[in-house]
Amino acid sequence: MTRKQTRPQTTAWLAAALTGGAIFATQIHAETIDLRLESPANTYTTGDAVDVEVYATTSAQLVGFGFDLIAGDELDYNGYDTGPAFTSVRGTPDGDGIAGLAFSGALDGVDILLGTAHYDAALVGEVLVQLTTTAGDLTEGFARFGTGFFDVNATPLSLSIVEPHDTLPPVVVGGGGGGGSPPVPEPATISLLAAGLLATLRRRR
């Protein structure tokens, strides 16, 4: 997968936003940001494109974010598109590009779209997509306006990946009403039919 070139100046802005005010974090009670992962469906077929949207709900102002999404081998990661209220930061140290800055102003509210992660369904199985942050990575975390970081409450997303299935109806062999061969009469039935035929011929004479 080809990735865009790193933009050091944007990454530096993100690091500054996430660390700005962090020295007060031990003195000020942190607000909690609630994060929800959502997908259009819960079950996908191998080969399908899978989108996972990340929503945030907070009463305090969010100025920037960076995080990791952890999933099993059932999903292949294909990139991340930042939500419309944020400026994308592609040059993250881990290379996944999951980061954004609110250059237009800090945000608060319900169900703020942070972005959409793109995957391909690769293997059959049950997969849990989880949001995490890496300790010590200055481009990861959820920065409050001037007052350090949010405490994070993130609910993982469970998805099922299944094999493609044949939608054609099964072929019915034999039996009544189906498309099989007509039943073959038993010997006793043939004898009764022959006797009935003879009786009919005698009456006609």
C-alpha positions in Angstrom: 0.0 0.0 0.0 1.4 3.4 -1.0 1.4 6.1 1.6 1.7 9.8 1.2 5.0 11.5 2.2 5.4 12.6 5.8 4.6 16.3 6.5 6.9 17.2 9.5 5.3 20.6 10.0 1.8 19.1 10.4 3.0 16.3 12.7 4.8 19.0 14.8 1.5 20.9 15.1 -0.3 17.7 16.3 2.4 17.0 18.8 2.2 20.6 20.1 -1.6 20.3 20.3 -1.5 17.1 22.2 1.2 18.1 24.6 0.0 21.7 25.0 -1.3 22.0 28.6 -0.2 18.5 29.5 1.8 19.8 32.4 -1.5 20.7 34.0 -2.9 17.3 33.5 -1.8 16.0 37.0 -3.4 19.0 38.6 -6.7 19.3 36.8 -9.4 16.6 36.8 -9.6 15.2 33.3 -12.9 15.1 31.4 -13.9 11.8 29.7 -14.4 11.5 26.0 -16.7 8.7 24.9 -15.7 7.0 21.6 -17.9 4.7 19.5 -16.9 2.5 16.6 -19.6 1.8 14.1 -19.9 -0.1 10.8 -22.8 -0.3 8.3 -23.1 -4.0 8.9 -22.1 -6.6 11.5 -21.4 -9.4 9.0 -19.2 -9.3 5.9 -18.1 -11.8 3.2 -14.4 -12.3 2.5 -13.4 -9.8 -0.2 -15.8 -7.2 1.0 -14.7 -3.6 1.8 -15.3 -2.8 5.5 -15.6 0.7 6.8 -15.3 1.5 10.5 -16.4 5.0 11.6 -15.2 6.6 14.8 -17.5 8.9 16.7 -16.7 11.0 19.8 -19.0 12.5 22.4 -17.7 15.1 24.8 -18.9 18.2 26.8 -15.4 19.7 26.8 -13.6 21.0 23.8 -11.5 18.7 21.6 -8.6 20.3 19.7 -6.8 17.2 18.3 -6.5 13.5 18.4 -4.4 10.5 17.4 -4.9 6.9 18.1 -4.5 3.3 16.9 -7.1 0.8 15.7 -6.3 -2.8 16.5 -7.9 -5.6 14.6 -7.1 -9.3 13.9 -5.9 -10.9 10.7 -9.5 -11.1 9.5 -9.2 -7.5 8.4 -6.5 -5.8 6.1 -6.0 -2.1 6.9 -6.4 0.2 3.8 -6.1 3.7 5.3 -8.0 6.3 7.2 -10.1 9.4 6.1 -10.3 12.1 8.8 -13.7 13.6 9.6 -14.8 16.9 7.9 -14.3 19.0 11.0 -10.6 18.1 11.2 -7.4 18.5 9.2 -5.8 15.2 8.4 -2.3 14.4 9.7 -0.7 11.8 7.5 2.8 11.9 8.8 2.2 10.0 12.1 5.3 8.1 13.4 3.5 4.7 13.1 2.5 5.4 9.5 -1.2 4.7 9.9 -2.3 8.3 9.5 -5.0 8.1 12.2 -4.8 11.7 13.5 -6.4 15.0 13.1 -6.4 18.7 14.2 -9.3 21.1 14.7 -7.7 24.1 13.0 -11.1 25.7 12.6 -11.8 25.7 16.3 -12.1 23.3 19.2 -15.1 21.0 19.1 -17.6 19.6 21.6 -20.9 17.8 21.2 -22.5 14.4 20.5 -21.3 12.0 17.8 -18.5 14.1 16.3 -17.1 12.1 13.3 -13.4 11.7 13.9 -13.0 9.7 10.7 -13.4 6.4 8.9 -11.0 3.5 8.8 -11.0 1.3 5.6 -10.4 -2.4 5.6 -10.8 -5.4 3.4 -12.4 -8.6 4.8 -9.5 -11.1 4.4 -10.2 -14.2 6.6 -13.2 -16.0 8.0 -13.8 -15.5 11.7 -15.0 -13.2 14.5 -12.9 -10.0 14.8 -12.8 -7.3 17.4 -11.8 -3.8 16.3 -10.4 -1.8 19.3 -9.3 1.8 19.8 -6.1 2.3 21.7 -3.3 4.9 22.3 0.4 4.3 22.6 2.0 5.5 25.8 4.9 7.9 25.0 3.7 8.6 21.4 3.2 12.4 21.4 0.9 12.2 18.4 -1.6 9.9 20.1 -4.2 10.9 22.6 -7.2 13.2 22.8 -6.2 16.8 23.6 -8.5 19.2 25.5 -8.4 22.9 24.7 -5.5 24.1 26.9 -6.0 21.6 29.7 -4.2 18.3 28.9 -5.8 15.1 27.8 -9.2 13.4 28.0 -9.7 10.2 29.8 -10.9 7.7 27.1 -13.9 5.5 27.2 -13.9 3.4 24.0 -16.3 0.5 23.1 -14.8 -2.1 20.7 -16.7 -3.2 17.6 -17.4 -6.9 16.9 -17.7 -8.1 13.3 -18.2 -11.5 11.6 -16.4 -12.4 8.4 -17.9 -15.4 6.5 -17.3 -17.3 3.3 -19.3 -16.4 0.1 -22.3 -18.7 0.0 -24.1 -20.2 -3.0 -27.6 -18.8 -3.4 -28.8 -21.4 -6.0 -31.6 -23.7 -4.7 -30.6 -27.3 -4.1 -31.4 -29.9 -6.8 -34.0 -32.4 -5.6 -33.4 -36.0 -6.7 -36.5 -38.3 -6.6 -39.5 -37.7 -4.4 -42.8 -36.2 -5.2 -43.3 -32.7 -6.6 -39.6 -32.1 -7.3 -37.6 -32.1 -10.5 -36.4 -35.7 -10.2 -37.2 -38.8 -12.2 -40.8 -40.3 -11.9 -41.1 -43.1 -9.4 -40.8 -46.7 -10.8 -43.8 -49.0 -10.0 -43.1 -52.0 -7.8 -43.7 -55.5 -9.2 -47.0 -55.9 -7.2 -48.3 -52.7 -8.6 -47.5 -53.8 -12.2 -49.4 -57.0 -11.7 -52.5 -55.1 -10.5 -52.3 -52.8 -13.5 -52.0 -55.7 -15.9 -55.1 -57.4 -14.4 -57.1 -54.3 -14.7 -56.1 -53.9 -18.3 -57.2 -57.5 -19.1 -60.5 -57.0 -17.4 -61.1 -53.8 -19.5 -60.3 -55.6 -22.8 -62.8 -58.5 -21.9 -65.6 -56.1 -21.3 -65.0 -54.3 -24.6 -65.3 -57.7 -26.4 
